[in-house]
Amino acid sequence: MKTFEYKTIKIDAKFSWTKSGFETDRIDEELNIMGREAWELVAIESTTSAGGTYALLYTFKRER
């Protein structure tokens, strides 16, 4: 029977006086690192407060 391990990483939004959002280059970098280590992305969840997203949680799995 296959068994899996799971890992979740959190990427925070970048905030400034003029704008907020996520740095797509940083997200790509993190996802590529995880892919090279044989992790497969299985879920993304946003964390919100006062109507705005302040972080994204990426959950990965890989076979043991």
LORO-513448 format. One line per field, with one value per residue: x, y, z of N, C-alpha, C, CB in turn; residue number from 1. Coordinates in Angstrom, 1 decimal, always signed. Glycine has a CB too. Layout:
n.u <- [X,...]
n.v <- [Y,...]
n.w <- [Z,...]
ca.u <- [X,...]
ca.v <- [Y,...]
ca.w <- [Z,...]
c.u <- [X,...]
c.v <- [Y,...]
c.w <- [Z,...]
cb.u <- [X,...]
cb.v <- [Y,...]
cb.w <- [Z,...]
n <- [NUM,...]
This chain:
n.u <- [+0.8,+0.5,+2.0,+2.0,+3.6,+3.0,+3.3,+3.1,+3.4,+3.6,+3.0,+3.3,+1.4,+2.7,+2.8,+2.3,+2.2,+1.1,+0.3,-0.8,-0.2,+0.9,+4.1,+4.8,+7.1,+8.4,+6.6,+6.7,+9.4,+9.4,+7.6,+8.9,+11.2,+10.0,+9.0,+11.3,+12.2,+10.5,+7.9,+4.4,+2.0,-1.1,-3.2,-4.4,-4.9,-6.4,-5.8,-7.7,-8.5,-10.5,-11.7,-9.6,-6.9,-4.2,-2.3,-1.2,-1.7,+0.1,-0.3,+1.4,+2.2,+4.0,+5.2,+6.2]
n.v <- [-1.2,+2.2,+4.9,+8.3,+11.4,+14.7,+18.2,+21.6,+24.9,+28.4,+31.4,+34.7,+37.7,+40.7,+43.8,+47.3,+50.9,+51.7,+49.5,+46.0,+42.5,+39.4,+38.2,+36.9,+35.8,+34.9,+32.9,+31.1,+30.4,+29.0,+26.9,+25.6,+24.7,+22.9,+21.0,+20.0,+18.5,+16.4,+16.8,+17.1,+19.5,+19.7,+21.2,+24.6,+27.2,+30.2,+32.6,+34.9,+38.2,+40.7,+41.0,+40.8,+39.0,+37.7,+35.7,+32.7,+29.3,+26.5,+23.2,+20.1,+16.8,+13.7,+10.6,+8.1]
n.w <- [+0.0,-0.8,+0.9,+2.2,+2.8,+4.2,+3.6,+4.5,+3.4,+4.1,+2.5,+2.8,+2.0,+0.5,+1.8,+1.4,+1.5,-0.9,-2.3,-2.2,-2.2,-3.8,-4.4,-7.4,-8.5,-6.2,-5.3,-7.5,-7.2,-4.7,-5.3,-7.3,-5.9,-4.1,-6.0,-7.1,-5.0,-5.1,-4.1,-4.5,-5.4,-3.7,-2.6,-2.2,+0.1,+1.1,+3.6,+5.3,+6.4,+7.6,+5.1,+3.3,+1.7,+3.4,+3.4,+1.8,+1.9,+1.0,+0.3,+0.1,-1.1,-0.9,-2.0,+0.4]
ca.u <- [+0.0,+1.3,+1.9,+2.4,+3.8,+2.5,+4.0,+2.4,+4.2,+2.8,+3.6,+2.6,+1.3,+3.6,+2.0,+3.0,+1.2,+0.5,-0.3,-0.5,-0.3,+1.8,+5.2,+4.7,+8.4,+8.7,+5.8,+7.3,+10.7,+9.1,+7.0,+10.0,+12.0,+9.2,+8.9,+12.6,+12.3,+9.5,+6.6,+3.3,+1.0,-2.4,-4.2,-4.0,-5.9,-6.1,-6.1,-8.2,-8.9,-11.1,-12.0,-8.4,-6.1,-2.9,-1.3,-1.6,-1.1,+0.3,-0.1,+2.1,+2.4,+5.0,+5.2,+7.3]
ca.v <- [+0.0,+3.5,+5.9,+9.6,+12.4,+15.9,+19.4,+22.8,+26.1,+29.6,+32.6,+35.9,+38.8,+41.8,+45.0,+48.6,+52.0,+51.9,+48.3,+44.8,+41.4,+38.3,+38.2,+35.7,+35.2,+34.1,+31.7,+30.2,+29.8,+28.1,+25.8,+24.8,+24.0,+21.7,+20.1,+19.3,+17.6,+15.4,+17.2,+17.4,+20.4,+19.1,+22.2,+26.0,+27.8,+31.5,+33.1,+36.2,+39.0,+42.0,+40.9,+40.7,+37.8,+38.1,+34.6,+31.5,+28.0,+25.5,+21.8,+19.2,+15.4,+12.9,+9.2,+7.8]
ca.w <- [+0.0,-0.8,+2.0,+1.8,+3.8,+3.7,+4.1,+4.2,+3.5,+4.1,+1.8,+3.2,+1.1,+0.7,+2.0,+1.4,+1.6,-2.2,-2.8,-1.5,-3.1,-3.7,-5.4,-8.2,-8.6,-5.0,-5.3,-8.4,-6.6,-3.7,-5.9,-8.0,-4.9,-3.7,-7.1,-7.2,-3.9,-5.3,-3.5,-5.4,-4.8,-3.7,-2.2,-1.8,+0.9,+1.5,+4.9,+5.1,+7.6,+7.2,+3.7,+2.4,+1.8,+3.9,+3.2,+1.1,+2.5,+0.0,+0.9,-0.8,-0.6,-1.7,-1.5,+1.3]
c.u <- [+0.9,+1.0,+2.5,+2.8,+3.4,+3.3,+3.2,+3.3,+3.2,+3.6,+2.7,+2.5,+2.3,+2.7,+2.9,+1.9,+0.5,-0.1,+0.0,-0.7,+0.8,+2.9,+5.2,+6.0,+8.8,+7.9,+6.4,+8.6,+10.4,+8.5,+8.0,+10.9,+11.3,+9.2,+10.2,+12.8,+11.2,+8.1,+5.6,+2.3,-0.4,-3.5,-3.6,-5.2,-5.5,-6.5,-6.5,-8.5,-9.4,-11.3,-10.8,-7.6,-4.7,-1.9,-2.0,-0.9,-1.1,+0.5,+0.4,+2.0,+3.4,+4.9,+6.4,+8.1]
c.v <- [+1.2,+4.3,+7.2,+10.4,+13.7,+17.1,+20.6,+24.0,+27.3,+30.7,+33.8,+36.9,+39.9,+43.1,+46.3,+49.7,+52.1,+50.7,+47.1,+43.6,+40.3,+38.5,+36.9,+35.0,+34.4,+32.9,+30.7,+29.6,+28.8,+26.8,+24.9,+24.1,+22.7,+20.6,+19.3,+18.3,+16.5,+15.6,+17.6,+18.3,+19.8,+20.1,+23.6,+26.6,+29.2,+31.8,+34.5,+36.9,+40.3,+42.1,+40.9,+39.5,+38.3,+37.0,+33.5,+30.3,+27.0,+24.2,+20.9,+17.8,+14.8,+11.5,+8.9,+6.7]
c.w <- [+0.0,+0.4,+1.6,+3.0,+3.3,+4.4,+3.7,+4.4,+3.4,+3.4,+2.1,+2.0,+1.5,+0.8,+2.0,+1.4,+0.2,-2.7,-2.0,-2.5,-2.9,-4.8,-6.1,-8.4,-7.4,-4.9,-6.3,-7.9,-5.6,-4.3,-6.6,-7.0,-4.4,-4.7,-7.3,-6.1,-3.9,-4.6,-4.6,-4.7,-4.9,-3.2,-1.9,-1.0,+1.2,+2.9,+4.8,+6.5,+7.1,+5.7,+2.8,+2.7,+2.3,+3.8,+2.4,+1.7,+1.3,+0.6,-0.2,-0.2,-1.5,-1.1,-0.6,+0.7]
cb.u <- [-1.0,+0.9,+2.6,+1.3,+5.4,+1.0,+5.5,+1.1,+5.3,+2.5,+3.7,+3.3,-0.2,+4.6,+1.2,+4.0,+1.9,+1.6,+0.1,-1.4,-0.4,+1.1,+6.6,+4.0,+9.5,+8.5,+4.3,+7.7,+11.5,+8.1,+5.9,+10.8,+12.3,+7.8,+8.6,+13.8,+12.2,+10.0,+6.8,+2.6,+1.0,-2.4,-4.9,-3.7,-6.2,-6.8,-4.9,-9.5,-7.6,-10.3,-12.7,-7.5,-6.0,-3.0,-0.8,-1.4,-1.9,+1.4,-1.4,+3.5,+1.0,+6.4,+5.2,+6.8]
cb.v <- [+0.0,+4.3,+5.3,+10.3,+12.5,+16.1,+19.4,+23.0,+26.2,+30.1,+32.3,+36.6,+39.4,+41.9,+44.9,+48.9,+53.3,+52.4,+48.0,+44.6,+41.8,+37.0,+38.5,+35.9,+36.3,+35.0,+32.1,+30.9,+31.0,+28.7,+26.2,+25.8,+24.9,+22.2,+20.8,+20.3,+18.3,+14.0,+18.3,+16.1,+21.7,+18.0,+21.7,+26.8,+27.0,+32.5,+32.9,+36.2,+39.2,+43.2,+42.1,+41.9,+37.0,+38.5,+34.1,+31.6,+27.5,+25.9,+21.3,+19.6,+14.7,+13.5,+8.2,+7.3]
cb.w <- [+1.2,-2.1,+3.3,+1.0,+4.3,+4.2,+3.6,+5.1,+2.4,+5.6,+0.3,+4.4,+1.1,-0.5,+3.3,+0.2,+1.9,-3.1,-4.3,-0.3,-4.6,-3.8,-4.7,-9.5,-8.9,-3.7,-5.7,-9.8,-6.0,-2.7,-6.8,-8.8,-3.7,-3.2,-8.4,-7.2,-2.5,-4.9,-2.5,-5.9,-5.6,-2.7,-0.9,-3.1,+2.2,+0.5,+5.9,+4.3,+8.5,+7.7,+3.4,+2.6,+0.5,+5.3,+4.6,-0.4,+3.7,-1.0,+1.5,-1.0,-0.7,-1.7,-2.7,+2.7]
n <- [1,2,3,4,5,6,7,8,9,10,11,12,13,14,15,16,17,18,19,20,21,22,23,24,25,26,27,28,29,30,31,32,33,34,35,36,37,38,39,40,41,42,43,44,45,46,47,48,49,50,51,52,53,54,55,56,57,58,59,60,61,62,63,64]
